[in-house]
Amino acid sequence: MQRVIREVAIYAILLVALAFFMHPDLLSQPSERFSILQNRGNYIHPFLYTFIVFIILFIIRFFVKKTLKLFRNIRKS
């Protein structure tokens, strides 16, 4: 359960970080940015882009974890 909460937190942090990175005007004019989003009907694209970045980071984290585990096992032998 803790792992799921951690992964959801990572996804949420990525969502917010990518939103501010891709649309810096969110800090100065958030209502204008949300009205553009509403007019275009682009509700799913922030979640899709975040999911793609999340999967890439997940794969990198997985391979780093497995590589470190392999080196630890080699060192123990």
HTML snippet that shows the backbone in 3Dmol.js (N, CA, C, O; Angstrom):
<script src="https://3Dmol.org/build/3Dmol-min.js"></script>
<div id="view" style="width:600px;height:400px;position:relative"></div>
<script>
const pdb = `
ATOM      1  N   MET A   1       0.822  -1.194   0.000  1.00  0.00           N
ATOM      2  CA  MET A   1       0.000   0.000   0.000  1.00  0.00           C
ATOM      3  C   MET A   1       0.871   1.265   0.000  1.00  0.00           C
ATOM      4  O   MET A   1       0.551   2.256  -0.655  1.00  0.00           O
ATOM      5  N   GLN A   2       1.972   1.204   0.745  1.00  0.00           N
ATOM      6  CA  GLN A   2       2.859   2.369   0.784  1.00  0.00           C
ATOM      7  C   GLN A   2       3.479   2.643  -0.568  1.00  0.00           C
ATOM      8  O   GLN A   2       3.688   3.798  -0.940  1.00  0.00           O
ATOM      9  N   ARG A   3       3.774   1.581  -1.308  1.00  0.00           N
ATOM     10  CA  ARG A   3       4.380   1.751  -2.630  1.00  0.00           C
ATOM     11  C   ARG A   3       3.409   2.438  -3.587  1.00  0.00           C
ATOM     12  O   ARG A   3       3.812   3.282  -4.387  1.00  0.00           O
ATOM     13  N   VAL A   4       2.139   2.075  -3.502  1.00  0.00           N
ATOM     14  CA  VAL A   4       1.130   2.705  -4.357  1.00  0.00           C
ATOM     15  C   VAL A   4       1.004   4.184  -4.022  1.00  0.00           C
ATOM     16  O   VAL A   4       0.921   5.020  -4.922  1.00  0.00           O
ATOM     17  N   ILE A   5       0.989   4.508  -2.751  1.00  0.00           N
ATOM     18  CA  ILE A   5       0.896   5.904  -2.329  1.00  0.00           C
ATOM     19  C   ILE A   5       2.113   6.681  -2.803  1.00  0.00           C
ATOM     20  O   ILE A   5       1.988   7.819  -3.254  1.00  0.00           O
ATOM     21  N   ARG A   6       3.298   6.067  -2.701  1.00  0.00           N
ATOM     22  CA  ARG A   6       4.517   6.727  -3.160  1.00  0.00           C
ATOM     23  C   ARG A   6       4.492   6.969  -4.665  1.00  0.00           C
ATOM     24  O   ARG A   6       4.889   8.040  -5.124  1.00  0.00           O
ATOM     25  N   GLU A   7       4.031   5.992  -5.433  1.00  0.00           N
ATOM     26  CA  GLU A   7       3.979   6.143  -6.885  1.00  0.00           C
ATOM     27  C   GLU A   7       2.942   7.189  -7.296  1.00  0.00           C
ATOM     28  O   GLU A   7       3.173   7.945  -8.240  1.00  0.00           O
ATOM     29  N   VAL A   8       1.822   7.240  -6.610  1.00  0.00           N
ATOM     30  CA  VAL A   8       0.806   8.264  -6.898  1.00  0.00           C
ATOM     31  C   VAL A   8       1.353   9.644  -6.558  1.00  0.00           C
ATOM     32  O   VAL A   8       1.094  10.608  -7.278  1.00  0.00           O
ATOM     33  N   ALA A   9       2.103   9.744  -5.472  1.00  0.00           N
ATOM     34  CA  ALA A   9       2.714  11.025  -5.105  1.00  0.00           C
ATOM     35  C   ALA A   9       3.738  11.452  -6.152  1.00  0.00           C
ATOM     36  O   ALA A   9       3.798  12.626  -6.518  1.00  0.00           O
ATOM     37  N   ILE A  10       4.542  10.511  -6.635  1.00  0.00           N
ATOM     38  CA  ILE A  10       5.515  10.828  -7.685  1.00  0.00           C
ATOM     39  C   ILE A  10       4.795  11.300  -8.939  1.00  0.00           C
ATOM     40  O   ILE A  10       5.217  12.268  -9.571  1.00  0.00           O
ATOM     41  N   TYR A  11       3.708  10.619  -9.304  1.00  0.00           N
ATOM     42  CA  TYR A  11       2.931  11.006 -10.485  1.00  0.00           C
ATOM     43  C   TYR A  11       2.347  12.409 -10.314  1.00  0.00           C
ATOM     44  O   TYR A  11       2.392  13.214 -11.245  1.00  0.00           O
ATOM     45  N   ALA A  12       1.805  12.704  -9.143  1.00  0.00           N
ATOM     46  CA  ALA A  12       1.215  14.020  -8.902  1.00  0.00           C
ATOM     47  C   ALA A  12       2.275  15.122  -8.943  1.00  0.00           C
ATOM     48  O   ALA A  12       2.037  16.193  -9.501  1.00  0.00           O
ATOM     49  N   ILE A  13       3.427  14.862  -8.359  1.00  0.00           N
ATOM     50  CA  ILE A  13       4.514  15.848  -8.386  1.00  0.00           C
ATOM     51  C   ILE A  13       4.980  16.075  -9.815  1.00  0.00           C
ATOM     52  O   ILE A  13       5.239  17.210 -10.215  1.00  0.00           O
ATOM     53  N   LEU A  14       5.087  14.999 -10.583  1.00  0.00           N
ATOM     54  CA  LEU A  14       5.457  15.125 -11.999  1.00  0.00           C
ATOM     55  C   LEU A  14       4.419  15.934 -12.770  1.00  0.00           C
ATOM     56  O   LEU A  14       4.772  16.771 -13.601  1.00  0.00           O
ATOM     57  N   LEU A  15       3.146  15.688 -12.495  1.00  0.00           N
ATOM     58  CA  LEU A  15       2.070  16.411 -13.173  1.00  0.00           C
ATOM     59  C   LEU A  15       2.176  17.908 -12.931  1.00  0.00           C
ATOM     60  O   LEU A  15       2.090  18.699 -13.870  1.00  0.00           O
ATOM     61  N   VAL A  16       2.360  18.296 -11.691  1.00  0.00           N
ATOM     62  CA  VAL A  16       2.472  19.715 -11.354  1.00  0.00           C
ATOM     63  C   VAL A  16       3.760  20.313 -11.932  1.00  0.00           C
ATOM     64  O   VAL A  16       3.739  21.408 -12.495  1.00  0.00           O
ATOM     65  N   ALA A  17       4.871  19.599 -11.793  1.00  0.00           N
ATOM     66  CA  ALA A  17       6.152  20.110 -12.297  1.00  0.00           C
ATOM     67  C   ALA A  17       6.122  20.282 -13.812  1.00  0.00           C
ATOM     68  O   ALA A  17       6.576  21.302 -14.330  1.00  0.00           O
ATOM     69  N   LEU A  18       5.593  19.293 -14.521  1.00  0.00           N
ATOM     70  CA  LEU A  18       5.516  19.396 -15.980  1.00  0.00           C
ATOM     71  C   LEU A  18       4.547  20.489 -16.415  1.00  0.00           C
ATOM     72  O   LEU A  18       4.783  21.168 -17.415  1.00  0.00           O
ATOM     73  N   ALA A  19       3.469  20.661 -15.675  1.00  0.00           N
ATOM     74  CA  ALA A  19       2.517  21.726 -16.011  1.00  0.00           C
ATOM     75  C   ALA A  19       3.182  23.092 -15.909  1.00  0.00           C
ATOM     76  O   ALA A  19       3.013  23.930 -16.795  1.00  0.00           O
ATOM     77  N   PHE A  20       3.934  23.323 -14.842  1.00  0.00           N
ATOM     78  CA  PHE A  20       4.609  24.620 -14.692  1.00  0.00           C
ATOM     79  C   PHE A  20       5.783  24.770 -15.650  1.00  0.00           C
ATOM     80  O   PHE A  20       6.107  25.878 -16.079  1.00  0.00           O
ATOM     81  N   PHE A  21       6.425  23.638 -15.986  1.00  0.00           N
ATOM     82  CA  PHE A  21       7.539  23.692 -16.929  1.00  0.00           C
ATOM     83  C   PHE A  21       7.047  23.996 -18.348  1.00  0.00           C
ATOM     84  O   PHE A  21       7.655  24.792 -19.064  1.00  0.00           O
ATOM     85  N   MET A  22       5.956  23.364 -18.742  1.00  0.00           N
ATOM     86  CA  MET A  22       5.440  23.545 -20.101  1.00  0.00           C
ATOM     87  C   MET A  22       4.623  24.831 -20.251  1.00  0.00           C
ATOM     88  O   MET A  22       4.551  25.406 -21.337  1.00  0.00           O
ATOM     89  N   HIS A  23       4.016  25.269 -19.162  1.00  0.00           N
ATOM     90  CA  HIS A  23       3.178  26.466 -19.209  1.00  0.00           C
ATOM     91  C   HIS A  23       3.548  27.407 -18.055  1.00  0.00           C
ATOM     92  O   HIS A  23       2.857  27.439 -17.037  1.00  0.00           O
ATOM     93  N   PRO A  24       4.628  28.168 -18.209  1.00  0.00           N
ATOM     94  CA  PRO A  24       5.047  29.047 -17.109  1.00  0.00           C
ATOM     95  C   PRO A  24       4.025  30.135 -16.794  1.00  0.00           C
ATOM     96  O   PRO A  24       4.068  30.725 -15.714  1.00  0.00           O
ATOM     97  N   ASP A  25       3.109  30.407 -17.720  1.00  0.00           N
ATOM     98  CA  ASP A  25       2.088  31.421 -17.461  1.00  0.00           C
ATOM     99  C   ASP A  25       1.050  30.950 -16.444  1.00  0.00           C
ATOM    100  O   ASP A  25       0.177  31.729 -16.060  1.00  0.00           O
ATOM    101  N   LEU A  26       1.123  29.706 -16.004  1.00  0.00           N
ATOM    102  CA  LEU A  26       0.214  29.230 -14.962  1.00  0.00           C
ATOM    103  C   LEU A  26       0.403  29.998 -13.658  1.00  0.00           C
ATOM    104  O   LEU A  26      -0.541  30.153 -12.884  1.00  0.00           O
ATOM    105  N   LEU A  27       1.610  30.473 -13.417  1.00  0.00           N
ATOM    106  CA  LEU A  27       1.869  31.235 -12.195  1.00  0.00           C
ATOM    107  C   LEU A  27       1.341  32.656 -12.285  1.00  0.00           C
ATOM    108  O   LEU A  27       0.862  33.208 -11.294  1.00  0.00           O
ATOM    109  N   SER A  28       1.426  33.251 -13.468  1.00  0.00           N
ATOM    110  CA  SER A  28       1.013  34.654 -13.591  1.00  0.00           C
ATOM    111  C   SER A  28      -0.445  34.814 -14.008  1.00  0.00           C
ATOM    112  O   SER A  28      -1.124  35.729 -13.545  1.00  0.00           O
ATOM    113  N   GLN A  29      -0.934  33.926 -14.886  1.00  0.00           N
ATOM    114  CA  GLN A  29      -2.308  34.045 -15.380  1.00  0.00           C
ATOM    115  C   GLN A  29      -2.985  32.674 -15.424  1.00  0.00           C
ATOM    116  O   GLN A  29      -3.238  32.147 -16.507  1.00  0.00           O
ATOM    117  N   PRO A  30      -3.277  32.100 -14.276  1.00  0.00           N
ATOM    118  CA  PRO A  30      -3.842  30.749 -14.280  1.00  0.00           C
ATOM    119  C   PRO A  30      -5.242  30.684 -14.886  1.00  0.00           C
ATOM    120  O   PRO A  30      -5.575  29.708 -15.558  1.00  0.00           O
ATOM    121  N   SER A  31      -6.055  31.696 -14.662  1.00  0.00           N
ATOM    122  CA  SER A  31      -7.416  31.643 -15.203  1.00  0.00           C
ATOM    123  C   SER A  31      -7.416  31.665 -16.723  1.00  0.00           C
ATOM    124  O   SER A  31      -8.254  31.018 -17.351  1.00  0.00           O
ATOM    125  N   GLU A  32      -6.493  32.396 -17.317  1.00  0.00           N
ATOM    126  CA  GLU A  32      -6.387  32.434 -18.775  1.00  0.00           C
ATOM    127  C   GLU A  32      -5.957  31.070 -19.315  1.00  0.00           C
ATOM    128  O   GLU A  32      -6.490  30.609 -20.324  1.00  0.00           O
ATOM    129  N   ARG A  33      -5.002  30.424 -18.655  1.00  0.00           N
ATOM    130  CA  ARG A  33      -4.533  29.110 -19.093  1.00  0.00           C
ATOM    131  C   ARG A  33      -5.652  28.080 -18.994  1.00  0.00           C
ATOM    132  O   ARG A  33      -5.809  27.248 -19.888  1.00  0.00           O
ATOM    133  N   PHE A  34      -6.438  28.129 -17.904  1.00  0.00           N
ATOM    134  CA  PHE A  34      -7.530  27.172 -17.748  1.00  0.00           C
ATOM    135  C   PHE A  34      -8.660  27.432 -18.743  1.00  0.00           C
ATOM    136  O   PHE A  34      -9.319  26.493 -19.189  1.00  0.00           O
ATOM    137  N   SER A  35      -8.886  28.686 -19.090  1.00  0.00           N
ATOM    138  CA  SER A  35      -9.912  28.976 -20.103  1.00  0.00           C
ATOM    139  C   SER A  35      -9.475  28.469 -21.478  1.00  0.00           C
ATOM    140  O   SER A  35     -10.305  27.991 -22.250  1.00  0.00           O
ATOM    141  N   ILE A  36      -8.176  28.567 -21.792  1.00  0.00           N
ATOM    142  CA  ILE A  36      -7.660  28.013 -23.053  1.00  0.00           C
ATOM    143  C   ILE A  36      -7.844  26.499 -23.056  1.00  0.00           C
ATOM    144  O   ILE A  36      -8.257  25.924 -24.063  1.00  0.00           O
ATOM    145  N   LEU A  37      -7.540  25.854 -21.938  1.00  0.00           N
ATOM    146  CA  LEU A  37      -7.702  24.415 -21.809  1.00  0.00           C
ATOM    147  C   LEU A  37      -9.163  24.021 -22.016  1.00  0.00           C
ATOM    148  O   LEU A  37      -9.461  23.041 -22.699  1.00  0.00           O
ATOM    149  N   GLN A  38     -10.056  24.784 -21.428  1.00  0.00           N
ATOM    150  CA  GLN A  38     -11.486  24.490 -21.533  1.00  0.00           C
ATOM    151  C   GLN A  38     -11.993  24.718 -22.957  1.00  0.00           C
ATOM    152  O   GLN A  38     -12.785  23.922 -23.461  1.00  0.00           O
ATOM    153  N   ASN A  39     -11.552  25.784 -23.607  1.00  0.00           N
ATOM    154  CA  ASN A  39     -12.010  26.078 -24.960  1.00  0.00           C
ATOM    155  C   ASN A  39     -11.535  25.029 -25.963  1.00  0.00           C
ATOM    156  O   ASN A  39     -12.267  24.690 -26.892  1.00  0.00           O
ATOM    157  N   ARG A  40     -10.337  24.521 -25.789  1.00  0.00           N
ATOM    158  CA  ARG A  40      -9.780  23.536 -26.719  1.00  0.00           C
ATOM    159  C   ARG A  40     -10.203  22.112 -26.387  1.00  0.00           C
ATOM    160  O   ARG A  40     -10.102  21.220 -27.229  1.00  0.00           O
ATOM    161  N   GLY A  41     -10.668  21.899 -25.184  1.00  0.00           N
ATOM    162  CA  GLY A  41     -11.071  20.554 -24.777  1.00  0.00           C
ATOM    163  C   GLY A  41      -9.899  19.611 -24.582  1.00  0.00           C
ATOM    164  O   GLY A  41     -10.057  18.398 -24.720  1.00  0.00           O
ATOM    165  N   ASN A  42      -8.740  20.135 -24.268  1.00  0.00           N
ATOM    166  CA  ASN A  42      -7.534  19.330 -24.061  1.00  0.00           C
ATOM    167  C   ASN A  42      -7.431  18.894 -22.602  1.00  0.00           C
ATOM    168  O   ASN A  42      -6.523  19.316 -21.886  1.00  0.00           O
ATOM    169  N   TYR A  43      -8.353  18.060 -22.169  1.00  0.00           N
ATOM    170  CA  TYR A  43      -8.341  17.657 -20.769  1.00  0.00           C
ATOM    171  C   TYR A  43      -7.402  16.497 -20.499  1.00  0.00           C
ATOM    172  O   TYR A  43      -6.895  16.360 -19.386  1.00  0.00           O
ATOM    173  N   ILE A  44      -7.163  15.669 -21.487  1.00  0.00           N
ATOM    174  CA  ILE A  44      -6.415  14.442 -21.251  1.00  0.00           C
ATOM    175  C   ILE A  44      -4.916  14.598 -21.484  1.00  0.00           C
ATOM    176  O   ILE A  44      -4.137  13.806 -20.954  1.00  0.00           O
ATOM    177  N   HIS A  45      -4.487  15.589 -22.257  1.00  0.00           N
ATOM    178  CA  HIS A  45      -3.074  15.664 -22.627  1.00  0.00           C
ATOM    179  C   HIS A  45      -2.122  15.855 -21.453  1.00  0.00           C
ATOM    180  O   HIS A  45      -1.024  15.300 -21.500  1.00  0.00           O
ATOM    181  N   PRO A  46      -2.459  16.597 -20.410  1.00  0.00           N
ATOM    182  CA  PRO A  46      -1.500  16.687 -19.292  1.00  0.00           C
ATOM    183  C   PRO A  46      -1.266  15.329 -18.617  1.00  0.00           C
ATOM    184  O   PRO A  46      -0.146  15.004 -18.221  1.00  0.00           O
ATOM    185  N   PHE A  47      -2.338  14.551 -18.494  1.00  0.00           N
ATOM    186  CA  PHE A  47      -2.212  13.242 -17.864  1.00  0.00           C
ATOM    187  C   PHE A  47      -1.460  12.261 -18.763  1.00  0.00           C
ATOM    188  O   PHE A  47      -0.704  11.421 -18.275  1.00  0.00           O
ATOM    189  N   LEU A  48      -1.666  12.369 -20.062  1.00  0.00           N
ATOM    190  CA  LEU A  48      -0.968  11.503 -21.010  1.00  0.00           C
ATOM    191  C   LEU A  48       0.531  11.790 -21.026  1.00  0.00           C
ATOM    192  O   LEU A  48       1.339  10.864 -20.956  1.00  0.00           O
ATOM    193  N   TYR A  49       0.904  13.053 -21.118  1.00  0.00           N
ATOM    194  CA  TYR A  49       2.324  13.420 -21.121  1.00  0.00           C
ATOM    195  C   TYR A  49       2.993  13.030 -19.802  1.00  0.00           C
ATOM    196  O   TYR A  49       4.120  12.536 -19.789  1.00  0.00           O
ATOM    197  N   THR A  50       2.295  13.254 -18.714  1.00  0.00           N
ATOM    198  CA  THR A  50       2.846  12.886 -17.408  1.00  0.00           C
ATOM    199  C   THR A  50       3.014  11.379 -17.309  1.00  0.00           C
ATOM    200  O   THR A  50       4.007  10.898 -16.762  1.00  0.00           O
ATOM    201  N   PHE A  51       2.055  10.634 -17.831  1.00  0.00           N
ATOM    202  CA  PHE A  51       2.148   9.174 -17.798  1.00  0.00           C
ATOM    203  C   PHE A  51       3.351   8.687 -18.597  1.00  0.00           C
ATOM    204  O   PHE A  51       4.050   7.768 -18.170  1.00  0.00           O
ATOM    205  N   ILE A  52       3.594   9.295 -19.751  1.00  0.00           N
ATOM    206  CA  ILE A  52       4.745   8.910 -20.573  1.00  0.00           C
ATOM    207  C   ILE A  52       6.050   9.162 -19.825  1.00  0.00           C
ATOM    208  O   ILE A  52       6.924   8.296 -19.797  1.00  0.00           O
ATOM    209  N   VAL A  53       6.189  10.333 -19.222  1.00  0.00           N
ATOM    210  CA  VAL A  53       7.397  10.657 -18.454  1.00  0.00           C
ATOM    211  C   VAL A  53       7.508   9.742 -17.234  1.00  0.00           C
ATOM    212  O   VAL A  53       8.603   9.301 -16.886  1.00  0.00           O
ATOM    213  N   PHE A  54       6.382   9.458 -16.589  1.00  0.00           N
ATOM    214  CA  PHE A  54       6.372   8.576 -15.423  1.00  0.00           C
ATOM    215  C   PHE A  54       6.856   7.180 -15.799  1.00  0.00           C
ATOM    216  O   PHE A  54       7.644   6.586 -15.064  1.00  0.00           O
ATOM    217  N   ILE A  55       6.400   6.649 -16.926  1.00  0.00           N
ATOM    218  CA  ILE A  55       6.820   5.323 -17.363  1.00  0.00           C
ATOM    219  C   ILE A  55       8.315   5.303 -17.678  1.00  0.00           C
ATOM    220  O   ILE A  55       9.012   4.352 -17.324  1.00  0.00           O
ATOM    221  N   ILE A  56       8.808   6.349 -18.341  1.00  0.00           N
ATOM    222  CA  ILE A  56      10.231   6.429 -18.639  1.00  0.00           C
ATOM    223  C   ILE A  56      11.049   6.437 -17.341  1.00  0.00           C
ATOM    224  O   ILE A  56      12.037   5.714 -17.219  1.00  0.00           O
ATOM    225  N   LEU A  57      10.631   7.251 -16.387  1.00  0.00           N
ATOM    226  CA  LEU A  57      11.334   7.298 -15.097  1.00  0.00           C
ATOM    227  C   LEU A  57      11.215   5.978 -14.341  1.00  0.00           C
ATOM    228  O   LEU A  57      12.157   5.554 -13.672  1.00  0.00           O
ATOM    229  N   PHE A  58      10.063   5.336 -14.449  1.00  0.00           N
ATOM    230  CA  PHE A  58       9.860   4.048 -13.793  1.00  0.00           C
ATOM    231  C   PHE A  58      10.814   3.009 -14.354  1.00  0.00           C
ATOM    232  O   PHE A  58      11.405   2.240 -13.595  1.00  0.00           O
ATOM    233  N   ILE A  59      10.975   2.972 -15.668  1.00  0.00           N
ATOM    234  CA  ILE A  59      11.894   2.019 -16.305  1.00  0.00           C
ATOM    235  C   ILE A  59      13.332   2.301 -15.887  1.00  0.00           C
ATOM    236  O   ILE A  59      14.088   1.375 -15.592  1.00  0.00           O
ATOM    237  N   ILE A  60      13.711   3.574 -15.862  1.00  0.00           N
ATOM    238  CA  ILE A  60      15.074   3.940 -15.435  1.00  0.00           C
ATOM    239  C   ILE A  60      15.296   3.521 -13.985  1.00  0.00           C
ATOM    240  O   ILE A  60      16.325   2.928 -13.661  1.00  0.00           O
ATOM    241  N   ARG A  61      14.334   3.828 -13.110  1.00  0.00           N
ATOM    242  CA  ARG A  61      14.459   3.444 -11.705  1.00  0.00           C
ATOM    243  C   ARG A  61      14.556   1.928 -11.553  1.00  0.00           C
ATOM    244  O   ARG A  61      15.324   1.440 -10.724  1.00  0.00           O
ATOM    245  N   PHE A  62      13.790   1.184 -12.340  1.00  0.00           N
ATOM    246  CA  PHE A  62      13.803  -0.273 -12.286  1.00  0.00           C
ATOM    247  C   PHE A  62      15.185  -0.815 -12.658  1.00  0.00           C
ATOM    248  O   PHE A  62      15.738  -1.658 -11.951  1.00  0.00           O
ATOM    249  N   PHE A  63      15.739  -0.327 -13.768  1.00  0.00           N
ATOM    250  CA  PHE A  63      17.051  -0.828 -14.200  1.00  0.00           C
ATOM    251  C   PHE A  63      18.160  -0.419 -13.244  1.00  0.00           C
ATOM    252  O   PHE A  63      19.085  -1.199 -13.018  1.00  0.00           O
ATOM    253  N   VAL A  64      18.096   0.759 -12.687  1.00  0.00           N
ATOM    254  CA  VAL A  64      19.098   1.176 -11.704  1.00  0.00           C
ATOM    255  C   VAL A  64      19.007   0.304 -10.456  1.00  0.00           C
ATOM    256  O   VAL A  64      20.029  -0.116  -9.914  1.00  0.00           O
ATOM    257  N   LYS A  65      17.803   0.035 -10.007  1.00  0.00           N
ATOM    258  CA  LYS A  65      17.614  -0.803  -8.820  1.00  0.00           C
ATOM    259  C   LYS A  65      18.150  -2.215  -9.057  1.00  0.00           C
ATOM    260  O   LYS A  65      18.837  -2.773  -8.201  1.00  0.00           O
ATOM    261  N   LYS A  66      17.833  -2.794 -10.225  1.00  0.00           N
ATOM    262  CA  LYS A  66      18.304  -4.143 -10.535  1.00  0.00           C
ATOM    263  C   LYS A  66      19.830  -4.180 -10.716  1.00  0.00           C
ATOM    264  O   LYS A  66      20.479  -5.145 -10.311  1.00  0.00           O
ATOM    265  N   THR A  67      20.394  -3.143 -11.317  1.00  0.00           N
ATOM    266  CA  THR A  67      21.841  -3.081 -11.498  1.00  0.00           C
ATOM    267  C   THR A  67      22.551  -2.983 -10.149  1.00  0.00           C
ATOM    268  O   THR A  67      23.545  -3.672  -9.919  1.00  0.00           O
ATOM    269  N   LEU A  68      22.050  -2.139  -9.267  1.00  0.00           N
ATOM    270  CA  LEU A  68      22.642  -2.030  -7.931  1.00  0.00           C
ATOM    271  C   LEU A  68      22.533  -3.338  -7.166  1.00  0.00           C
ATOM    272  O   LEU A  68      23.463  -3.735  -6.464  1.00  0.00           O
ATOM    273  N   LYS A  69      21.396  -4.006  -7.302  1.00  0.00           N
ATOM    274  CA  LYS A  69      21.225  -5.294  -6.634  1.00  0.00           C
ATOM    275  C   LYS A  69      22.215  -6.323  -7.180  1.00  0.00           C
ATOM    276  O   LYS A  69      22.769  -7.117  -6.418  1.00  0.00           O
ATOM    277  N   LEU A  70      22.437  -6.313  -8.479  1.00  0.00           N
ATOM    278  CA  LEU A  70      23.399  -7.226  -9.091  1.00  0.00           C
ATOM    279  C   LEU A  70      24.812  -6.962  -8.576  1.00  0.00           C
ATOM    280  O   LEU A  70      25.539  -7.902  -8.253  1.00  0.00           O
ATOM    281  N   PHE A  71      25.210  -5.676  -8.497  1.00  0.00           N
ATOM    282  CA  PHE A  71      26.541  -5.346  -8.000  1.00  0.00           C
ATOM    283  C   PHE A  71      26.697  -5.707  -6.523  1.00  0.00           C
ATOM    284  O   PHE A  71      27.773  -6.129  -6.102  1.00  0.00           O
ATOM    285  N   ARG A  72      25.642  -5.546  -5.741  1.00  0.00           N
ATOM    286  CA  ARG A  72      25.718  -5.942  -4.329  1.00  0.00           C
ATOM    287  C   ARG A  72      25.909  -7.448  -4.202  1.00  0.00           C
ATOM    288  O   ARG A  72      26.682  -7.912  -3.364  1.00  0.00           O
ATOM    289  N   ASN A  73      25.198  -8.217  -5.041  1.00  0.00           N
ATOM    290  CA  ASN A  73      25.345  -9.685  -4.999  1.00  0.00           C
ATOM    291  C   ASN A  73      26.739 -10.102  -5.449  1.00  0.00           C
ATOM    292  O   ASN A  73      27.300 -11.046  -4.893  1.00  0.00           O
ATOM    293  N   ILE A  74      27.311  -9.425  -6.438  1.00  0.00           N
ATOM    294  CA  ILE A  74      28.650  -9.744  -6.887  1.00  0.00           C
ATOM    295  C   ILE A  74      29.657  -9.417  -5.795  1.00  0.00           C
ATOM    296  O   ILE A  74      30.606 -10.173  -5.581  1.00  0.00           O
ATOM    297  N   ARG A  75      29.464  -8.309  -5.107  1.00  0.00           N
ATOM    298  CA  ARG A  75      30.381  -7.892  -4.041  1.00  0.00           C
ATOM    299  C   ARG A  75      30.340  -8.875  -2.869  1.00  0.00           C
ATOM    300  O   ARG A  75      31.368  -9.138  -2.245  1.00  0.00           O
ATOM    301  N   LYS A  76      29.161  -9.415  -2.570  1.00  0.00           N
ATOM    302  CA  LYS A  76      29.037 -10.380  -1.472  1.00  0.00           C
ATOM    303  C   LYS A  76      29.726 -11.686  -1.788  1.00  0.00           C
ATOM    304  O   LYS A  76      30.216 -12.366  -0.886  1.00  0.00           O
ATOM    305  N   SER A  77      29.771 -12.043  -3.050  1.00  0.00           N
ATOM    306  CA  SER A  77      30.376 -13.349  -3.433  1.00  0.00           C
ATOM    307  C   SER A  77      31.862 -13.352  -3.340  1.00  0.00           C
ATOM    308  O   SER A  77      32.496 -14.368  -3.628  1.00  0.00           O
TER     309      SER A  77
END
`;
const viewer = $3Dmol.createViewer("view");
viewer.addModel(pdb, "pdb");
viewer.setStyle({}, {cartoon: {color: "spectrum"}});
viewer.zoomTo();
viewer.render();
</script>
